Amino acid sequence: MKTAPGTADRSGRPRPAFLVDWSPTRFRRRLSPLSRTPHTGRIGEAWHLAARRGRFGPVIVDRAPDVDPDGPLVRGYAEWASLVDELTARLHALGVRAWDRVAVVKRNHLDVALLASAAARLGAIPALITDNHPAETLVVLLERLERPFLVADRNTLERLGVDEERLAALTERTVCLGAPPPDLPRVPDLADLAGGPAPRVSMRRPHEPMVITHTSGTTGVPKLVLHSAESLYSLGLVETERWPLFRLRRNDTVAFCHPYAHQRVITGLLPLTTVGPKLLMLSDPESPRAHELLAQHAPTLVETLPNAFLAWEELARDPRRPFRDVRLYVNSFDAIHTRTVRIFLAATDRRLPVWVQSWSQTEAGAVAIRPYVRGSVRRRGRRPPPTQNVGWPVPGFGKVRAVCPDSGEAVPAGQVGLIQFSAPGRCLGYVGEPKRHADKCEGPWWDLGDMAVIGRWGTVRLIDREIDRIPGTSALEIEDLLLDRLPQITEVVVLAVRDGNPQPVLSVREGTDITPGQWRRATAGLPVMAAPVRIGWDEFPRTATWKIRRTMLREQLLAGTSGIGIGRWT
């Protein structure tokens, strides 16, 4: 492992080049003089600052943490901070020190973020990786991290399928959550490291690398994205701002359901622990226990993934009416379907509920934001769908422009182009792939990899990912219209096919079907497409954020075909 001179930490282990060759990001304290700002950008102190400020909470989880399997499901901020302290001591006993990398790979739960906080308190760099990747992908990610410490659950270690010699080559040291697999007897149980002295807290400086998360990986091995406290603080400015109608309030009950290895959770903790509302931190959107908690606590603010909302459409009609008191829905990452917004706005008794769509990216945070009310989505079958217009960049924070993907020259308003974004808070780099990161930078501008139209008034109408583009039309638009016109559809994807018509792939609600006549009426006025392929909802290959892996789906169903996009900016 090559290391620049003088870059060894106090443990004597060399510091990898990717944690040295960084440059500070631009840093802004607030969007306006009246802004509420995060109390910190450092994840290592978020829980402790919330506890110190007397925030009430509580924070409720849908199952016991894997790091504390016998512990309570309901705790105050101070109790969660105490658990972070205990985990910090265990990681220190494992040998983790400043500048070490700590890969966390386990089933989804809030304790992923707790382990990240614990590692950060030691000055180490947590690398959060979802556990749904194939073994070969996990190996690639561990190799990019250059022998990190690994915290994993037994299922992950069994799926990884390596012997002790190979595991030692991949990691500095590995610890298991629970009893390790029989073929890895020298891997300790994290619980056996309990009881050690509390180590000295020594967090990274604000401009230094602090945390690694990864992109969705819709087209292959995901990118490892490196952020500092400054870059995440800058992203957190948008979250804590006192927006009219849809600001976060201390008396809110927030239902939050995300993959906890994602950067959105880290930035989300900054406003949540700054304001201190009651939290339902859910780990599985399909869990009956999660559904029970939603019905029991009647959240006022709900945030989850676009496709999780889609899967919750039946829950929105549940007689228990779990969304009866919601005043604000938030969907992050991608465009949401109009039908879904309509269903959930109808599921609350609030007089003026608001839906906020945040089009965002791991590397750069929120790109554009748009609110919707009931009237925004009342019309069915509207073209383009209202939710395809993802709104405006945050005022005073970000700027967007559209360029030709072939020449790089700006395109006029109203024409489709590759979207570039400029804002404070952009990531420091891609771990193990510096050229890939550099290729997406053009001075202060960042290539998002999305095709869109910027309107006369600055709004962004999302068309498709560049790699998924279909000339002359939009898969996102077709999918939205089909969901609106055929209520029995539970998921639909339109795949680009080189030298062929676009291929719709769909699933339908159990006990329902689509007749040829219904399909003809639903596709009237739409571009010519191939006959639809029907599969089960659980047969769609998905990322940890429930995005459809379109490239993989095409390979599974349409072997020998390819897409149309270049894919250079993925």
Legacy VTK file of the C-alpha trace (Angstrom):
# vtk DataFile Version 3.0
C-alpha trace
ASCII
DATASET POLYDATA
POINTS 570 float
0.000 0.000 0.000
1.595 3.265 -1.130
1.579 6.054 1.420
2.873 9.592 1.310
5.806 10.344 3.644
4.792 11.352 7.151
1.266 10.071 6.873
1.385 7.232 9.398
-0.966 7.574 12.365
0.077 7.106 15.994
-0.591 3.386 15.803
2.128 3.126 13.174
-0.272 1.982 10.460
0.096 3.948 7.216
-2.691 6.209 6.158
-4.083 5.289 2.706
-3.570 7.821 -0.054
-7.306 8.271 -0.601
-7.587 9.714 2.932
-4.726 12.132 2.312
-5.268 13.521 -1.169
-8.315 15.625 -0.420
-8.963 19.347 -0.544
-11.327 21.310 1.745
-14.832 22.029 0.476
-16.439 25.442 0.464
-18.297 25.948 3.719
-21.306 28.190 4.401
-22.752 28.687 7.835
-26.347 29.514 6.887
-28.683 30.263 3.982
-29.981 33.481 5.553
-29.444 35.490 8.777
-32.637 33.922 10.164
-31.727 30.323 9.312
-31.701 27.544 11.873
-28.494 25.601 11.335
-27.286 22.142 12.390
-25.464 22.159 15.713
-22.727 20.050 14.166
-21.631 18.323 11.009
-19.701 15.659 12.915
-21.603 12.416 13.291
-19.432 11.452 16.253
-21.116 14.047 18.466
-24.635 14.352 17.029
-26.292 12.056 19.608
-24.319 13.554 22.478
-25.167 17.149 21.578
-28.845 16.216 21.306
-28.687 14.610 24.761
-26.830 17.591 26.229
-29.443 20.025 24.931
-32.205 18.116 26.747
-34.046 16.879 23.683
-36.971 14.723 24.670
-37.453 12.245 21.837
-37.871 9.385 22.424
-36.291 7.411 19.580
-38.172 4.180 18.818
-36.954 1.301 16.647
-38.958 -1.564 15.151
-36.642 -4.281 16.476
-33.780 -4.482 18.954
-30.384 -3.305 17.703
-28.065 -6.111 16.626
-25.343 -4.424 18.705
-27.599 -4.677 21.788
-30.063 -7.509 21.064
-31.513 -7.564 24.583
-31.843 -3.797 24.855
-35.055 -1.723 24.812
-36.781 -0.551 21.656
-37.573 2.866 23.129
-34.771 5.130 24.394
-34.114 8.806 24.929
-31.337 10.601 23.073
-29.082 10.274 26.114
-29.565 6.492 26.201
-28.661 6.174 22.526
-25.596 8.364 23.146
-24.624 6.004 25.976
-24.847 3.051 23.587
-22.587 4.921 21.151
-20.061 5.306 24.003
-20.178 1.563 24.679
-19.631 0.794 20.996
-16.735 3.250 20.905
-15.050 1.322 23.730
-15.587 -2.001 21.922
-14.112 -0.705 18.660
-11.146 0.677 20.596
-10.660 -2.739 22.200
-10.699 -4.233 18.698
-7.758 -2.001 17.840
-9.433 0.803 15.897
-7.482 4.067 16.035
-7.398 7.434 14.283
-7.503 7.336 10.461
-8.395 3.640 10.370
-11.211 2.623 8.066
-14.107 0.746 9.685
-16.375 -1.030 7.217
-19.849 -1.756 8.621
-21.817 -4.405 6.703
-24.957 -5.755 8.396
-28.716 -5.979 8.045
-30.487 -2.670 8.015
-31.019 -0.944 11.350
-30.359 2.346 13.119
-27.358 0.700 14.791
-25.452 1.106 11.501
-25.481 4.843 12.189
-24.573 4.217 15.853
-21.494 2.230 14.778
-20.582 5.066 12.405
-20.798 7.540 15.278
-18.686 5.283 17.490
-15.937 4.926 14.870
-15.962 8.674 14.215
-15.424 9.395 17.939
-12.107 7.537 17.654
-11.067 9.625 14.655
-11.550 6.607 12.383
-13.400 6.738 9.054
-16.567 4.598 9.034
-17.466 3.077 5.666
-21.131 2.080 5.624
-22.083 -0.668 3.177
-25.495 -2.264 2.760
-25.647 -6.024 3.120
-27.642 -6.789 -0.030
-24.663 -6.798 -2.402
-23.349 -9.999 -3.979
-20.203 -11.411 -2.375
-18.043 -10.355 -5.313
-19.236 -6.740 -4.948
-18.466 -6.740 -1.215
-14.949 -7.978 -1.962
-14.384 -5.148 -4.457
-15.589 -2.546 -1.943
-13.370 -3.941 0.823
-10.396 -3.917 -1.548
-11.022 -0.246 -2.353
-10.931 0.505 1.372
-7.406 -0.976 1.633
-7.746 -3.465 4.490
-10.303 -1.803 6.743
-11.503 -3.112 10.071
-14.756 -4.964 9.361
-17.853 -5.071 11.558
-20.310 -7.558 10.060
-23.146 -9.821 11.088
-22.967 -13.590 10.701
-25.133 -13.636 7.585
-22.783 -11.225 5.813
-19.707 -13.250 6.729
-21.364 -16.444 5.513
-22.363 -14.844 2.219
-18.890 -13.372 1.786
-17.686 -16.973 1.601
-13.981 -16.429 2.293
-11.680 -18.383 4.597
-9.655 -16.851 7.414
-6.587 -16.360 5.232
-8.535 -14.441 2.588
-10.409 -12.467 5.245
-7.076 -11.463 6.827
-5.887 -10.270 3.426
-9.025 -8.182 2.949
-9.259 -6.652 6.434
-7.059 -5.434 9.257
-9.308 -7.304 11.672
-12.912 -8.536 11.608
-15.517 -8.675 14.352
-18.927 -10.359 14.187
-22.243 -9.217 15.611
-23.109 -12.412 17.427
-21.418 -15.788 17.170
-19.172 -16.007 14.089
-19.557 -18.737 11.443
-17.926 -22.069 12.399
-15.300 -21.732 9.654
-14.128 -18.386 11.099
-13.431 -19.372 14.734
-10.837 -16.639 15.319
-13.286 -13.848 14.495
-14.447 -12.405 17.859
-17.998 -11.538 18.848
-18.403 -7.762 19.322
-20.176 -8.433 22.627
-17.020 -10.110 23.986
-15.153 -6.796 23.656
-17.461 -5.037 26.127
-16.294 -3.699 29.469
-13.142 -1.911 28.379
-12.181 1.603 29.509
-13.707 4.580 27.761
-11.226 5.808 25.129
-10.334 9.428 24.563
-12.606 11.110 22.028
-10.608 12.460 19.089
-12.764 13.285 16.079
-11.586 14.418 12.675
-11.378 18.146 12.004
-14.299 19.643 10.053
-12.514 19.729 6.693
-10.992 16.243 6.994
-12.517 13.017 5.640
-15.135 11.780 8.101
-17.434 9.136 6.577
-17.742 6.920 3.510
-21.086 5.793 2.129
-21.934 4.451 -1.303
-24.166 5.173 -4.249
-27.104 2.963 -5.137
-25.220 0.820 -7.619
-28.039 0.597 -10.171
-25.590 -0.123 -12.987
-22.945 -2.237 -11.243
-20.524 -1.961 -8.340
-21.468 1.164 -6.364
-19.091 4.063 -5.873
-17.696 4.740 -2.393
-18.369 8.409 -1.632
-16.158 10.308 0.806
-17.564 13.231 2.835
-16.219 15.547 5.528
-18.056 17.218 8.401
-17.999 20.464 6.413
-19.537 18.949 3.307
-22.262 17.189 5.305
-22.904 20.304 7.389
-23.434 22.227 4.171
-25.987 19.648 3.062
-27.624 19.789 6.495
-28.317 23.517 6.045
-31.155 22.600 3.715
-32.621 20.177 6.259
-32.687 22.509 9.262
-33.885 25.626 7.413
-37.129 27.119 8.743
-39.092 26.553 5.541
-42.688 27.847 5.578
-45.219 25.030 6.144
-42.735 22.169 5.906
-39.994 22.875 8.413
-39.081 20.222 10.960
-40.706 20.900 14.366
-39.771 19.706 17.815
-43.318 18.485 18.493
-43.292 16.321 15.348
-43.456 12.556 15.409
-41.118 11.597 12.565
-41.316 8.207 10.845
-38.014 7.623 9.066
-37.474 4.487 6.977
-34.248 4.312 4.983
-31.219 2.112 4.398
-29.082 3.272 7.321
-25.857 2.837 5.386
-26.890 5.633 3.049
-25.534 9.180 3.211
-29.121 10.477 3.545
-29.263 8.979 7.040
-26.060 10.729 8.102
-27.271 14.117 6.852
-30.716 13.332 8.265
-29.304 12.832 11.767
-27.983 16.409 11.762
-31.423 18.102 11.696
-33.126 15.332 13.669
-30.712 15.569 16.575
-30.638 19.369 16.266
-34.413 19.736 16.656
-35.045 16.598 18.743
-38.511 15.336 17.734
-39.980 11.963 18.581
-38.537 9.470 16.101
-39.733 6.166 14.662
-36.569 4.781 13.056
-37.860 1.908 10.943
-35.589 -0.674 9.345
-37.916 -2.629 7.062
-40.812 -1.006 5.180
-42.480 -4.410 4.748
-42.256 -5.384 8.432
-45.623 -5.886 10.197
-44.012 -4.414 13.315
-43.152 -1.237 11.408
-46.757 -1.018 10.237
-47.969 -1.445 13.819
-45.721 1.381 15.027
-47.000 3.702 12.305
-50.590 2.975 13.308
-49.834 3.282 17.028
-47.874 6.540 16.957
-49.606 8.325 14.037
-46.590 10.242 12.711
-46.884 13.854 11.617
-43.885 13.646 9.258
-43.011 10.607 7.132
-39.862 10.176 5.070
-38.937 7.117 3.077
-37.860 5.989 -0.392
-40.020 6.551 -3.485
-40.439 2.823 -4.063
-41.139 2.210 -0.374
-43.997 4.702 -0.615
-45.172 2.780 -3.688
-45.101 -0.461 -1.667
-47.022 1.307 1.145
-49.972 2.269 -1.053
-52.062 -0.585 0.391
-50.978 0.429 3.905
-52.346 3.910 3.196
-55.787 2.282 2.795
-55.404 0.167 5.969
-58.372 0.499 8.405
-55.916 1.450 11.169
-55.184 4.606 9.154
-51.501 4.957 10.112
-51.083 8.198 8.133
-54.123 9.984 9.580
-52.126 12.772 11.239
-49.391 13.351 8.659
-48.848 17.009 7.826
-45.701 16.461 5.751
-44.435 13.653 3.530
-40.862 13.690 2.234
-39.430 11.490 -0.479
-35.750 11.720 -1.224
-33.458 10.442 -3.995
-35.690 10.190 -7.066
-38.900 11.300 -8.680
-42.076 9.982 -7.088
-45.123 8.702 -8.977
-48.164 10.989 -9.132
-50.528 8.177 -8.106
-48.525 7.574 -4.954
-48.592 11.236 -3.900
-52.354 11.380 -4.491
-53.004 8.267 -2.381
-50.984 9.467 0.604
-52.298 13.029 0.602
-55.789 11.494 0.713
-54.781 9.239 3.637
-54.361 12.090 6.151
-57.020 14.083 7.984
-54.895 17.222 7.925
-56.524 20.166 6.189
-53.459 21.150 4.148
-50.946 18.308 4.044
-47.810 18.908 1.991
-45.663 16.478 0.026
-42.036 17.509 -0.524
-40.112 15.839 -3.325
-36.352 16.112 -2.902
-34.362 15.140 -5.963
-30.959 14.381 -4.492
-27.699 12.540 -4.972
-25.261 10.968 -2.523
-22.374 13.075 -3.804
-24.117 16.458 -3.709
-27.219 16.316 -1.522
-30.531 17.948 -2.500
-30.428 19.205 -6.089
-34.016 20.408 -6.464
-37.041 20.516 -4.170
-40.742 20.872 -4.913
-43.807 20.850 -2.642
-47.179 19.378 -3.681
-50.651 19.756 -2.198
-53.783 17.791 -3.039
-54.674 20.067 -5.937
-51.261 19.530 -7.525
-51.998 15.876 -8.293
-55.792 15.857 -8.667
-55.794 15.436 -12.464
-55.130 11.909 -13.750
-53.159 11.069 -16.861
-51.719 14.555 -17.213
-48.720 14.914 -19.544
-46.085 15.516 -18.442
-46.939 14.140 -14.998
-46.716 16.837 -12.306
-44.192 14.871 -10.291
-41.812 14.742 -13.251
-41.219 18.423 -12.569
-38.924 18.078 -9.561
-38.816 21.778 -8.736
-36.075 24.318 -8.194
-32.586 24.322 -6.699
-32.597 25.524 -3.100
-32.473 29.367 -3.195
-29.089 30.702 -2.183
-27.605 27.217 -2.129
-27.394 25.513 -5.515
-27.465 26.168 -9.254
-28.226 23.872 -12.187
-27.519 24.002 -15.890
-28.125 21.691 -18.852
-25.416 20.798 -21.368
-25.185 18.637 -24.460
-23.782 15.228 -23.423
-21.769 15.013 -26.649
-20.227 18.512 -26.846
-20.523 19.787 -23.277
-22.024 23.067 -24.530
-24.985 24.646 -22.746
-28.405 23.927 -24.232
-31.195 26.542 -24.328
-34.034 26.538 -21.807
-36.710 24.052 -22.758
-34.359 21.547 -24.400
-33.228 18.217 -22.992
-29.668 18.203 -21.671
-27.333 16.536 -19.214
-27.780 18.246 -15.862
-24.865 19.750 -13.962
-25.139 21.033 -10.383
-23.062 23.486 -8.369
-23.416 23.841 -4.596
-21.387 23.722 -1.391
-21.258 20.322 0.236
-20.128 18.244 -2.701
-18.260 15.071 -1.755
-14.476 14.979 -1.478
-14.031 12.091 -3.886
-14.639 8.466 -4.824
-12.590 6.029 -2.769
-10.350 3.978 -5.026
-11.659 5.703 -8.180
-10.144 9.213 -8.324
-10.315 9.441 -12.124
-13.991 8.555 -12.141
-14.621 11.399 -9.710
-12.457 13.846 -11.668
-14.279 12.993 -14.907
-17.566 14.156 -13.373
-16.177 17.527 -12.280
-16.061 20.632 -14.448
-14.766 23.345 -12.132
-17.581 24.043 -9.646
-20.021 22.002 -11.759
-20.842 18.364 -11.094
-22.297 15.966 -13.694
-25.346 14.305 -12.165
-25.793 11.757 -14.949
-29.461 12.725 -15.429
-31.172 14.076 -18.539
-33.663 16.863 -17.862
-35.229 20.046 -19.185
-34.662 23.349 -17.385
-37.679 25.585 -17.914
-37.867 29.327 -18.421
-38.414 29.903 -14.696
-35.649 27.561 -13.573
-37.702 24.445 -12.805
-36.240 21.055 -13.645
-38.290 18.415 -15.497
-36.521 15.111 -15.058
-36.470 12.908 -18.178
-34.323 9.836 -17.403
-30.874 8.757 -16.284
-28.555 9.288 -19.245
-27.684 5.591 -19.327
-31.417 4.731 -19.483
-32.473 7.390 -21.993
-34.957 6.664 -24.766
-34.658 9.194 -27.631
-37.767 11.291 -28.135
-39.572 10.177 -25.001
-39.212 9.606 -21.256
-39.446 6.287 -19.457
-40.311 8.139 -16.244
-43.281 9.799 -17.938
-44.574 6.554 -19.462
-44.222 4.691 -16.152
-46.088 7.409 -14.255
-48.943 7.452 -16.778
-49.293 3.663 -16.764
-49.504 3.592 -12.957
-52.215 6.249 -13.088
-54.183 4.547 -15.866
-53.870 0.996 -14.519
-54.400 1.026 -10.722
-53.723 -2.714 -10.474
-50.055 -2.207 -11.408
-47.720 -2.365 -8.401
-44.480 -1.653 -10.293
-43.603 -0.793 -13.879
-40.296 -0.155 -15.636
-39.802 0.830 -19.280
-36.422 -0.336 -20.574
-34.545 1.302 -23.426
-33.622 -1.194 -26.134
-31.114 -0.359 -28.842
-32.577 -1.053 -32.291
-35.931 -1.958 -30.791
-39.074 -0.571 -29.172
-39.003 0.286 -25.466
-39.830 -2.734 -23.310
-42.365 -2.329 -20.455
-41.952 -4.725 -17.512
-44.623 -4.751 -14.813
-46.145 -6.500 -11.826
-49.784 -6.393 -10.744
-51.675 -6.687 -7.504
-52.467 -10.260 -6.475
-55.774 -11.468 -7.859
-55.852 -8.892 -10.680
-54.874 -8.904 -14.329
-54.601 -6.598 -17.353
-56.694 -7.428 -20.402
-55.498 -6.594 -23.936
-58.213 -3.952 -24.163
-57.137 -2.293 -20.930
-53.548 -2.232 -22.156
-54.554 -0.651 -25.490
-56.540 2.077 -23.738
-53.793 2.711 -21.193
-51.110 3.105 -23.868
-53.192 5.289 -26.191
-51.170 8.324 -27.207
-47.914 6.892 -25.856
-44.896 5.907 -27.976
-45.010 2.481 -29.593
-43.711 -0.147 -27.163
-43.106 -3.875 -27.158
-45.708 -6.144 -25.581
-45.457 -5.928 -21.782
-43.559 -8.542 -19.793
-45.194 -9.450 -16.470
-43.131 -10.593 -13.494
-43.655 -10.725 -9.722
-43.008 -7.615 -7.636
-40.185 -9.376 -5.789
-38.552 -10.413 -9.081
-37.458 -6.860 -9.869
-33.745 -6.612 -8.997
-33.362 -3.754 -6.535
-30.675 -1.741 -4.841
-30.623 -1.049 -1.104
-32.666 2.086 -1.816
-35.226 -0.057 -3.688
-34.300 1.426 -7.045
-34.739 -0.965 -9.944
-31.460 -2.201 -11.400
-32.556 -1.541 -14.965
-29.355 -2.793 -16.551
-29.605 -6.079 -14.649
-33.308 -6.392 -15.468
-32.546 -5.956 -19.171
-29.854 -8.629 -18.977
-32.268 -11.024 -17.245
-35.190 -10.539 -19.619
-33.639 -9.337 -22.864
-30.354 -11.173 -23.162
-28.266 -9.961 -26.086
-29.739 -6.459 -26.144
-28.269 -3.215 -24.835
-29.419 0.243 -23.821
-28.896 3.480 -25.716
-27.200 5.782 -23.216
-23.442 6.300 -23.019
-23.217 5.733 -19.274
-20.086 7.857 -18.878
-21.547 9.815 -15.955
-22.861 6.927 -13.843
LINES 1 571
570 0 1 2 3 4 5 6 7 8 9 10 11 12 13 14 15 16 17 18 19 20 21 22 23 24 25 26 27 28 29 30 31 32 33 34 35 36 37 38 39 40 41 42 43 44 45 46 47 48 49 50 51 52 53 54 55 56 57 58 59 60 61 62 63 64 65 66 67 68 69 70 71 72 73 74 75 76 77 78 79 80 81 82 83 84 85 86 87 88 89 90 91 92 93 94 95 96 97 98 99 100 101 102 103 104 105 106 107 108 109 110 111 112 113 114 115 116 117 118 119 120 121 122 123 124 125 126 127 128 129 130 131 132 133 134 135 136 137 138 139 140 141 142 143 144 145 146 147 148 149 150 151 152 153 154 155 156 157 158 159 160 161 162 163 164 165 166 167 168 169 170 171 172 173 174 175 176 177 178 179 180 181 182 183 184 185 186 187 188 189 190 191 192 193 194 195 196 197 198 199 200 201 202 203 204 205 206 207 208 209 210 211 212 213 214 215 216 217 218 219 220 221 222 223 224 225 226 227 228 229 230 231 232 233 234 235 236 237 238 239 240 241 242 243 244 245 246 247 248 249 250 251 252 253 254 255 256 257 258 259 260 261 262 263 264 265 266 267 268 269 270 271 272 273 274 275 276 277 278 279 280 281 282 283 284 285 286 287 288 289 290 291 292 293 294 295 296 297 298 299 300 301 302 303 304 305 306 307 308 309 310 311 312 313 314 315 316 317 318 319 320 321 322 323 324 325 326 327 328 329 330 331 332 333 334 335 336 337 338 339 340 341 342 343 344 345 346 347 348 349 350 351 352 353 354 355 356 357 358 359 360 361 362 363 364 365 366 367 368 369 370 371 372 373 374 375 376 377 378 379 380 381 382 383 384 385 386 387 388 389 390 391 392 393 394 395 396 397 398 399 400 401 402 403 404 405 406 407 408 409 410 411 412 413 414 415 416 417 418 419 420 421 422 423 424 425 426 427 428 429 430 431 432 433 434 435 436 437 438 439 440 441 442 443 444 445 446 447 448 449 450 451 452 453 454 455 456 457 458 459 460 461 462 463 464 465 466 467 468 469 470 471 472 473 474 475 476 477 478 479 480 481 482 483 484 485 486 487 488 489 490 491 492 493 494 495 496 497 498 499 500 501 502 503 504 505 506 507 508 509 510 511 512 513 514 515 516 517 518 519 520 521 522 523 524 525 526 527 528 529 530 531 532 533 534 535 536 537 538 539 540 541 542 543 544 545 546 547 548 549 550 551 552 553 554 555 556 557 558 559 560 561 562 563 564 565 566 567 568 569
